[in-house]
Every structure is written in C-alpha cells, then in structure tokens.
Amino acid sequence: MKNNGLSVPQGAALTLGAVLGTGVISLPALAASEAGPASLVAWLALIVLSVPLAATFAALGARHPDGGGVATYARLAFNQHVATMVGWAFYLTIGVGAPVAAGFGGAYVADAFGGGQGMSLAATAGIIVLVTAMNWFGIKVSGSVQLAIAGAIAVLLAVAVVVALPHAELARLTPFAPHGWGSVGTAAAMLVWAFAGWEILSSLSADYRDPARDIRRATVIALVVVTVLYLGIAFATVAALKSTSGAAPLADLLVLGFGEPARPVTAVVAVLLTIGAINAYFAGGSRLGASLAREGGLPRALAAPASAIPRRSLLAICAVALGTIAVTWAADASTDAALLMASGTFSLLYVVGAAAALRLLPRGGRSWWAAVCSLVAALLLLGLTGAHLLGPVLCGGAGLVWSLATSRRGRSRPAREVGQQLEPAGQAVGPDGSVA
C-alpha cells in the first residue's frame, strides 16, 4: 500500500474526467442532430454497455496494476507484438486526439468572447500546455487538481439540467426517429468518444494506494455520476432546446435558466471539462509510453522507472498534440476526422482488452462474464466504426513493424554480447552463450 498514491476520490475524479470529459460539451447536440430524440436510445445503450466495460478494466487493473494498461494485458495474454501494436495505436491517438478534446473547450471560449478560429486554436494550445505542466509535477498534484475540477463540473452540469428541465416539452420528442432507426447506430458510433475513458483507468492502476481495493470503488463512483449526468444532459438537450445545431449547446441550456450572462460561465465549465479529460489521458498516456519503452515497444529515450514521473513520454505526447494543432491551423482543416479516428482506437482497445481479460481473469467469475459481455459489445462498436479504423490500424501496423525489427535485431546480436548481459555473478559464460 502506497501512502503517497492515488486515493479513491482522486482516482474516481480522474476516471470521471476521462469518461465524462469533453463528450458532454457538444456530443448531445451532435447526436440529436444525427438521430433526433432517438439519440437517447444510443445514450442509454452505451451506458448499459459501460457497466461490463468498467467492471472488466477495473478487474484487470486490480489484478495486474501496471502503467502499460491495455498494452500490458495484451502482452500477458498474447505476446509482445500484439502489445506493441495496441500500445502504438493508443499512444499516438492520445497526442492526435487531445487537440480534438481541447478544441471543444476552445470553441466555447471563442463563443463566449466572440472570437474566431484563431482564439479557439490559441485556447486549445493553452489547455494542452497547462495540462502538461500539471502532469510534470506528478500524479499526486494532477490528481488533487482533478478532484477539485470534478466536483465543480458535477455541480455545474447538474445545475444546467435543473434549470433547463422547466423548459422541456414532450412534443419535441416526436417524431422520435425522424432519420430512421439506422441513424441510432451512427449516433452510437459518434458517442463512443463520450464513453471512452475506462481503458485509461488501467494505465493509472499502479498509482493507486491499494489497487486491489481502491480501483473498484473509484470505478463504481465514476460510473454512477457519469450515468446521471449524461442522461440528464442528453434529455435536456433534446427536450428543452428548440434547435440542436448550435456550436455550444451546454451554454444554450444554461442560458434558458439564467439568460445570456450565463454564456461566459459555460466557457469556464467547458474548459474545466476539457482540462479534466486531457489531464487523465496525459497522466495515463505518459505512463503507457514509458512502460512500452521499458519493454522495447518504443524508443528507450521515452522510458522511465515505474516509480518516476514519465516526463519524456509526457513531452512526446505534448509535442504531437501541438503539432496536430499547428497542422490544423495551417490547413484550415476540421478535427472531425481525428475524433472519429480516436473513436475507432477506443473500440479497438476495448476488443483487445476484453479478449485479454478472458485469458487473464478467473474463468466463470463475475469479472470473466463481464469480459464476455464487453467483448460482444466492443465488437459491435468496432463494426459501427467502419472505415475510421484505418487510422489506428495504420498506427498499430507501424508498431508491429517496430516490434518485428527490434526483436530481429535482438536475435541477431552476437551470442557473446547476450551472454555478457545475462552473466550471473561468479559464473562464466561459454563461447556459445551458455552458462558454465
């Protein structure tokens, strides 16, 4: 048990920030535009699917606490090649996906202060740098900040729902599926972004004071809060707003209750949500990168001892994120493709994580059956992702090339060199590399 590790409230706050995150800012309106009131079915379905997913990753984290998270489970259940593929897909996606998450907050800042794309991108970059600075000082600092952020977010979102509900009209729920029931599947694929986060819990598992006990408690707390807030915001968006095409629907909900002066307040909520989400992913992602590097799955320069702050891995993620923002600005492009790529990565991670759980968890137990349900659900989500899997597949393919190349170099090293590295104290190593 580590006295300076994550507490249950801090762990729940990091998990809540990762799962709740930026999804609640814009996705309720985007899903409603896609499927109408039937988008509520997609929200409810994904909440139900979150229960076994959360239980699966909590069980894996409790039994195998390690910063590698899903990559570690893939290595234990399958082999190092699969672990490296999954690790590369996840690690690179964090850097590419962070500007998408930060961009949600940046859009709210621009909306509140009347700025354009320049202000939005500047706020996006500022959020990335701030979160990097928070994690530079370690999980204890970022976890404490996250706890304060999570409390503020929960209160403000609950207020948004409460003040909007008096303006709800059941007539807005008809027609219930104006674009057909097929649109519910499209909305669900979009909402995967809103339910990603359970997988990052596993990369933080080694930082808990008592992983076997505390991870499950933190997961239950986060799951209950996420369920209440997501369903509340989704229903209020559909039933209370006359239009779901606005750029800042959460602001529109608060404006219903408090008037236009509430709009700048919503920018604060959006920035807090964004910081909370990216903080959790940078904390877990930097540990994933350092763990992969220790196992040879990434360049050794990114490695760090398990007990140390993985600053070089953190800086690598930050560099990719800022580079993505620069490319977006230079090309005057949208971040929608990166969002869908990230959703595809999360679906892929859930499939690999659930498959690994079937091998690593005690067969026939509750956690094992949760993994069975998770695998079925993840395969369904993977099918909905479709062509957007190309990005993570390419990243995973690059990881496979790296893994094969490094393992081949390891096999081709002279036996004498290998023997010298493995030579036990007081024993001689023969010319063929065997211990005499």
C-alpha positions as CSV (number, residue, x, y, z in Angstrom):
1,M,0.0,0.0,0.0
2,K,1.4,3.4,-1.0
3,N,0.7,6.3,1.3
4,N,1.5,8.8,-1.4
5,G,-0.5,7.1,-4.1
6,L,-4.0,7.9,-5.6
7,S,-6.9,7.9,-3.1
8,V,-10.3,6.6,-4.1
9,P,-11.7,10.2,-4.5
10,Q,-8.8,11.2,-6.7
11,G,-9.0,8.0,-8.7
12,A,-12.7,8.5,-9.2
13,A,-12.1,12.1,-10.2
14,L,-9.5,11.1,-12.8
15,T,-11.8,8.3,-14.2
16,L,-14.8,10.7,-14.2
17,G,-12.7,13.3,-16.0
18,A,-11.6,10.8,-18.7
19,V,-15.1,9.4,-19.3
20,L,-17.2,12.5,-18.8
21,G,-14.7,14.8,-20.3
22,T,-15.5,16.8,-23.4
23,G,-18.2,14.4,-24.6
24,V,-20.9,16.2,-22.6
25,I,-20.0,19.6,-24.1
26,S,-21.1,19.0,-27.7
27,L,-22.0,15.4,-28.4
28,P,-25.5,15.5,-27.0
29,A,-26.4,18.1,-29.7
30,L,-24.4,16.3,-32.4
31,A,-26.1,13.0,-31.6
32,A,-29.5,14.7,-31.6
33,S,-28.9,16.3,-34.9
34,E,-28.0,12.9,-36.3
35,A,-30.8,10.8,-34.9
36,G,-33.3,13.2,-33.3
37,P,-34.9,12.1,-30.0
38,A,-33.9,8.5,-30.8
39,S,-30.4,9.5,-29.9
40,L,-31.5,9.0,-26.3
41,V,-31.6,5.2,-27.2
42,A,-28.0,5.4,-28.2
43,W,-27.0,7.1,-24.9
44,L,-28.9,4.6,-22.9
45,A,-27.4,1.6,-24.8
46,L,-23.9,2.9,-24.3
47,I,-24.4,3.5,-20.6
48,V,-25.6,-0.1,-20.3
49,L,-22.6,-1.3,-22.2
50,S,-20.3,0.8,-20.0
51,V,-21.1,-1.3,-16.9
52,P,-19.3,-4.5,-18.1
53,L,-16.5,-2.5,-19.7
54,A,-15.9,-0.6,-16.5
55,A,-16.0,-3.8,-14.5
56,T,-13.6,-5.6,-16.9
57,F,-10.9,-2.9,-16.8
58,A,-11.3,-2.4,-13.0
59,A,-10.8,-6.2,-12.5
60,L,-7.7,-6.2,-14.8
61,G,-6.3,-3.1,-13.1
62,A,-6.8,-4.6,-9.6
63,R,-5.1,-7.9,-10.6
64,H,-2.3,-6.5,-12.8
65,P,-1.5,-2.9,-11.8
66,D,0.9,-1.5,-14.4
67,G,1.4,1.7,-16.3
68,G,1.2,-0.2,-19.6
69,G,-2.5,-0.7,-19.1
70,V,-4.1,-2.4,-22.1
71,A,-0.7,-3.0,-23.7
72,T,0.4,-4.9,-20.6
73,Y,-2.7,-7.0,-20.6
74,A,-2.1,-7.8,-24.3
75,R,1.5,-8.8,-23.6
76,L,0.4,-11.1,-20.7
77,A,-2.4,-12.7,-22.6
78,F,-0.9,-12.9,-26.1
79,N,2.6,-11.6,-26.9
80,Q,4.9,-8.6,-27.1
81,H,4.0,-7.9,-30.8
82,V,0.3,-7.5,-30.0
83,A,1.1,-5.4,-27.0
84,T,3.3,-3.1,-29.1
85,M,0.6,-2.7,-31.8
86,V,-2.0,-1.8,-29.3
87,G,0.3,0.5,-27.4
88,W,1.3,2.4,-30.5
89,A,-2.3,2.8,-31.6
90,F,-3.3,4.2,-28.2
91,Y,-0.2,6.3,-27.5
92,L,-0.3,8.1,-30.9
93,T,-4.0,8.6,-30.7
94,I,-3.7,10.4,-27.4
95,G,-1.5,13.0,-29.0
96,V,-3.7,13.3,-32.1
97,G,-7.0,13.2,-30.1
98,A,-6.0,15.7,-27.4
99,P,-6.5,18.7,-29.7
100,V,-9.9,17.4,-30.5
101,A,-10.8,17.3,-26.9
102,A,-9.2,20.7,-26.2
103,G,-10.9,22.1,-29.2
104,F,-14.3,21.6,-27.7
105,G,-13.2,23.9,-24.8
106,G,-11.6,26.3,-27.2
107,A,-14.8,26.6,-29.2
108,Y,-16.7,27.5,-26.0
109,V,-14.1,30.2,-25.2
110,A,-14.4,31.6,-28.7
111,D,-18.2,31.5,-28.5
112,A,-18.2,33.3,-25.1
113,F,-15.9,36.1,-26.1
114,G,-16.8,36.5,-29.7
115,G,-13.5,35.2,-31.1
116,G,-13.0,33.2,-34.2
117,Q,-10.9,30.2,-35.1
118,G,-7.7,32.0,-34.0
119,M,-8.9,32.4,-30.5
120,S,-10.3,28.8,-30.4
121,L,-6.9,27.4,-31.5
122,A,-5.0,29.6,-29.1
123,A,-7.2,28.4,-26.2
124,T,-6.8,24.8,-27.4
125,A,-3.0,25.1,-27.3
126,G,-3.1,26.8,-24.0
127,I,-5.1,23.9,-22.5
128,I,-2.5,21.4,-23.8
129,V,0.4,23.3,-22.3
130,L,-1.4,23.7,-18.9
131,V,-2.2,20.0,-18.6
132,T,1.4,19.1,-19.5
133,A,2.6,21.4,-16.7
134,M,0.2,19.8,-14.2
135,N,1.5,16.3,-15.0
136,W,5.1,17.5,-14.9
137,F,4.9,17.5,-11.1
138,G,3.4,14.0,-10.8
139,I,0.2,12.2,-10.3
140,K,-0.4,13.4,-6.7
141,V,-0.5,17.1,-7.9
142,S,-2.6,16.4,-11.0
143,G,-4.9,14.0,-9.0
144,S,-5.6,16.7,-6.4
145,V,-6.3,19.3,-9.1
146,Q,-8.6,16.8,-10.8
147,L,-10.6,16.2,-7.6
148,A,-11.4,19.9,-7.4
149,I,-12.3,20.1,-11.1
150,A,-14.5,17.0,-10.9
151,G,-16.5,18.5,-8.0
152,A,-17.0,21.8,-9.9
153,I,-18.0,20.0,-13.1
154,A,-20.6,17.8,-11.4
155,V,-22.3,20.7,-9.7
156,L,-22.4,22.9,-12.8
157,L,-23.7,20.2,-15.0
158,A,-26.4,19.3,-12.5
159,V,-27.4,23.0,-12.4
160,A,-27.6,23.1,-16.2
161,V,-30.0,20.1,-16.2
162,V,-32.2,21.5,-13.4
163,V,-32.6,25.0,-14.9
164,A,-33.3,23.6,-18.4
165,L,-35.9,21.0,-17.4
166,P,-38.8,23.5,-16.8
167,H,-38.4,24.4,-20.4
168,A,-38.7,20.8,-21.6
169,E,-41.6,19.9,-23.9
170,L,-42.5,16.3,-24.6
171,A,-43.8,17.4,-28.0
172,R,-40.1,17.8,-29.0
173,L,-39.7,14.0,-28.6
174,T,-41.8,13.4,-31.7
175,P,-41.2,12.2,-34.3
176,F,-38.9,10.0,-32.2
177,A,-36.7,8.7,-35.1
178,P,-37.0,11.3,-37.9
179,H,-34.0,9.9,-39.8
180,G,-34.8,6.3,-39.3
181,W,-33.6,3.8,-36.8
182,G,-30.3,3.3,-38.7
183,S,-29.3,6.7,-37.5
184,V,-29.2,5.5,-33.9
185,G,-26.2,3.3,-34.8
186,T,-24.5,6.2,-36.4
187,A,-25.1,8.3,-33.3
188,A,-23.8,5.5,-31.1
189,A,-20.6,5.3,-33.1
190,M,-20.2,9.1,-32.6
191,L,-20.9,8.7,-28.9
192,V,-18.1,6.2,-28.4
193,W,-16.0,9.3,-27.8
194,A,-18.2,10.2,-24.9
195,F,-17.8,6.8,-23.2
196,A,-14.1,6.3,-23.8
197,G,-12.0,6.5,-20.6
198,W,-12.5,3.2,-18.9
199,E,-9.3,2.0,-20.6
200,I,-7.1,4.8,-19.3
201,L,-8.1,3.7,-15.8
202,S,-5.8,0.6,-16.3
203,S,-2.8,2.8,-17.1
204,L,-3.2,4.6,-13.7
205,S,-3.8,1.3,-11.8
206,A,-0.2,1.1,-10.4
207,D,-0.5,4.6,-8.9
208,Y,-3.4,3.7,-6.5
209,R,-2.5,3.4,-2.8
210,D,-4.2,-0.1,-2.8
211,P,-5.1,-1.1,-6.4
212,A,-6.9,-4.4,-5.4
213,R,-9.3,-2.5,-3.2
214,D,-9.5,1.1,-4.5
215,I,-9.8,0.7,-8.2
216,R,-13.2,-1.0,-8.0
217,R,-14.5,1.7,-5.6
218,A,-13.3,4.5,-7.7
219,T,-14.9,2.9,-10.8
220,V,-18.3,2.5,-9.2
221,I,-18.4,6.1,-8.1
222,A,-17.4,7.3,-11.5
223,L,-20.0,5.1,-13.3
224,V,-22.9,6.3,-11.1
225,V,-22.0,10.0,-11.6
226,V,-21.5,9.6,-15.4
227,T,-24.8,7.8,-15.8
228,V,-26.8,10.5,-14.0
229,L,-25.1,13.5,-15.7
230,Y,-25.1,12.0,-19.3
231,L,-28.7,11.0,-19.3
232,G,-29.7,14.3,-17.7
233,I,-27.8,16.5,-20.2
234,A,-28.9,14.3,-23.2
235,F,-32.6,14.5,-22.3
236,A,-32.5,18.3,-21.6
237,T,-30.7,18.9,-24.9
238,V,-33.4,17.1,-26.9
239,A,-36.5,18.2,-24.9
240,A,-35.6,21.7,-23.9
241,L,-33.7,23.2,-26.8
242,K,-35.6,24.3,-29.9
243,S,-32.6,23.6,-32.1
244,T,-29.6,21.3,-31.6
245,S,-27.5,22.9,-34.3
246,G,-25.7,25.4,-32.1
247,A,-22.0,25.3,-31.5
248,A,-22.3,25.5,-27.7
249,P,-25.4,23.5,-26.6
250,L,-24.4,23.4,-23.0
251,A,-24.3,27.2,-23.0
252,D,-27.8,27.2,-24.5
253,L,-29.1,25.1,-21.6
254,L,-27.7,27.5,-19.0
255,V,-29.0,30.5,-21.0
256,L,-32.5,29.0,-20.7
257,G,-32.4,29.4,-17.0
258,F,-30.1,32.4,-16.4
259,G,-30.1,34.4,-19.6
260,E,-27.2,35.5,-21.8
261,P,-24.9,36.4,-18.8
262,A,-24.6,32.6,-18.3
263,R,-22.8,32.1,-21.5
264,P,-19.3,33.1,-20.3
265,V,-19.8,30.8,-17.3
266,T,-20.3,27.9,-19.6
267,A,-16.9,28.6,-21.2
268,V,-15.5,28.0,-17.7
269,V,-17.4,24.7,-17.5
270,A,-16.2,23.7,-20.9
271,V,-12.5,24.5,-20.1
272,L,-12.7,22.6,-16.8
273,L,-14.2,19.5,-18.6
274,T,-11.5,19.7,-21.2
275,I,-8.7,20.0,-18.7
276,G,-10.1,17.1,-16.7
277,A,-10.3,14.8,-19.7
278,I,-6.9,15.7,-21.1
279,N,-5.3,15.5,-17.6
280,A,-6.5,11.9,-17.2
281,Y,-5.2,10.9,-20.6
282,F,-1.9,12.7,-20.3
283,A,-1.4,11.0,-16.9
284,G,-2.2,7.6,-18.2
285,G,-0.7,8.0,-21.6
286,S,2.7,9.2,-20.4
287,R,2.8,6.1,-18.2
288,L,1.8,3.9,-21.1
289,G,4.6,5.3,-23.2
290,A,7.2,4.9,-20.5
291,S,6.1,1.3,-19.9
292,L,6.2,0.5,-23.6
293,A,9.7,2.0,-23.8
294,R,10.9,-0.1,-20.9
295,E,9.7,-3.3,-22.7
296,G,11.3,-2.2,-26.0
297,G,8.0,-1.2,-27.7
298,L,9.0,2.4,-28.1
299,P,12.4,4.1,-28.3
300,R,14.4,3.7,-25.0
301,A,14.6,7.5,-24.7
302,L,11.0,7.6,-23.6
303,A,11.5,5.0,-20.8
304,A,11.3,5.9,-17.1
305,P,11.3,3.8,-13.9
306,A,7.8,2.8,-12.8
307,S,8.1,4.9,-9.7
308,A,9.3,8.0,-11.6
309,I,7.4,10.8,-13.3
310,P,7.5,9.9,-17.0
311,R,8.4,13.4,-18.2
312,R,10.0,12.5,-21.6
313,S,6.9,10.4,-22.6
314,L,4.7,13.3,-21.4
315,L,6.7,15.8,-23.6
316,A,6.4,13.5,-26.6
317,I,2.6,13.4,-26.2
318,C,2.5,17.2,-25.8
319,A,4.7,17.7,-28.9
320,V,2.4,15.5,-31.1
321,A,-0.7,17.4,-29.8
322,L,0.8,20.9,-30.5
323,G,2.0,19.7,-33.9
324,T,-1.6,18.5,-34.7
325,I,-2.9,21.9,-33.7
326,A,-0.3,23.6,-36.0
327,V,-1.3,21.4,-38.9
328,T,-5.0,22.0,-38.3
329,W,-4.4,25.8,-38.3
330,A,-2.1,25.8,-41.4
331,A,-4.5,23.6,-43.4
332,D,-7.6,25.4,-42.1
333,A,-9.0,21.9,-41.5
334,S,-11.6,20.3,-39.3
335,T,-10.8,17.9,-36.4
336,D,-13.7,15.6,-37.1
337,A,-11.5,13.0,-38.8
338,A,-9.3,12.9,-35.7
339,L,-12.3,12.5,-33.4
340,L,-13.6,9.5,-35.5
341,M,-10.0,8.0,-35.6
342,A,-9.9,8.3,-31.8
343,S,-13.3,6.6,-31.5
344,G,-12.0,3.8,-33.7
345,T,-8.9,3.4,-31.4
346,F,-11.1,3.2,-28.3
347,S,-13.3,0.5,-29.9
348,L,-10.2,-1.5,-30.9
349,L,-8.7,-1.2,-27.4
350,Y,-11.9,-2.5,-25.8
351,V,-11.8,-5.5,-28.1
352,V,-8.2,-6.3,-27.2
353,G,-8.7,-5.6,-23.5
354,A,-11.8,-7.7,-23.2
355,A,-10.1,-10.6,-25.2
356,A,-7.1,-10.4,-22.9
357,A,-9.4,-10.4,-19.8
358,L,-10.9,-13.7,-20.9
359,R,-7.4,-15.2,-20.6
360,L,-6.3,-13.3,-17.5
361,L,-9.3,-13.3,-15.2
362,P,-10.6,-16.4,-13.3
363,R,-12.9,-18.3,-15.7
364,G,-16.5,-18.3,-14.8
365,G,-16.3,-15.5,-12.2
366,R,-18.4,-12.3,-12.4
367,S,-15.5,-10.3,-13.9
368,W,-14.9,-13.0,-16.5
369,W,-18.6,-12.8,-17.6
370,A,-18.3,-9.0,-17.6
371,A,-15.4,-9.5,-20.1
372,V,-17.6,-11.7,-22.3
373,C,-20.3,-9.0,-22.4
374,S,-17.6,-6.4,-23.0
375,L,-16.1,-8.3,-25.9
376,V,-19.5,-8.7,-27.6
377,A,-20.3,-5.0,-27.1
378,A,-16.8,-3.9,-28.3
379,L,-17.1,-6.0,-31.5
380,L,-20.4,-4.3,-32.2
381,L,-18.9,-0.9,-31.7
382,L,-15.9,-1.9,-33.8
383,G,-18.4,-2.7,-36.6
384,L,-20.1,0.7,-36.3
385,T,-16.7,2.4,-36.5
386,G,-16.1,1.1,-40.1
387,A,-13.6,2.9,-42.2
388,H,-12.5,5.1,-39.3
389,L,-10.5,2.1,-38.0
390,L,-7.9,2.9,-40.8
391,G,-6.0,5.4,-38.6
392,P,-5.5,3.1,-35.5
393,V,-4.8,0.1,-37.8
394,L,-2.0,2.1,-39.5
395,C,-0.6,3.1,-36.1
396,G,-0.8,-0.5,-35.0
397,G,0.9,-1.6,-38.2
398,A,3.7,0.8,-37.6
399,G,4.0,-0.6,-34.1
400,L,4.2,-4.2,-35.5
401,V,7.0,-3.2,-37.9
402,W,8.9,-1.7,-34.9
403,S,8.3,-4.8,-32.8
404,L,9.5,-7.2,-35.5
405,A,12.5,-5.1,-36.3
406,T,13.7,-4.7,-32.7
407,S,13.1,-8.4,-32.0
408,R,15.1,-9.3,-35.1
409,R,17.9,-7.1,-34.0
410,G,17.8,-8.8,-30.6
411,R,18.1,-12.2,-32.2
412,S,20.9,-11.1,-34.5
413,R,23.2,-9.7,-31.7
414,P,26.3,-11.8,-31.1
415,A,25.8,-14.6,-28.6
416,R,28.9,-13.4,-26.6
417,E,27.2,-9.9,-26.2
418,V,24.0,-11.5,-25.0
419,G,25.9,-13.8,-22.6
420,Q,27.8,-10.8,-21.1
421,Q,24.5,-9.1,-20.3
422,L,22.9,-12.1,-18.8
423,E,26.0,-13.4,-17.0
424,P,25.2,-14.2,-13.3
425,A,27.7,-13.1,-10.7
426,G,30.5,-15.6,-10.2
427,Q,29.7,-17.7,-13.3
428,A,31.4,-18.0,-16.6
429,V,29.7,-17.8,-19.9
430,G,30.9,-20.1,-22.7
431,P,31.5,-19.0,-26.3
432,D,28.1,-20.3,-27.3
433,G,26.4,-18.0,-24.7
434,S,25.7,-20.8,-22.2
435,V,26.4,-20.5,-18.5
436,A,29.2,-22.8,-17.4
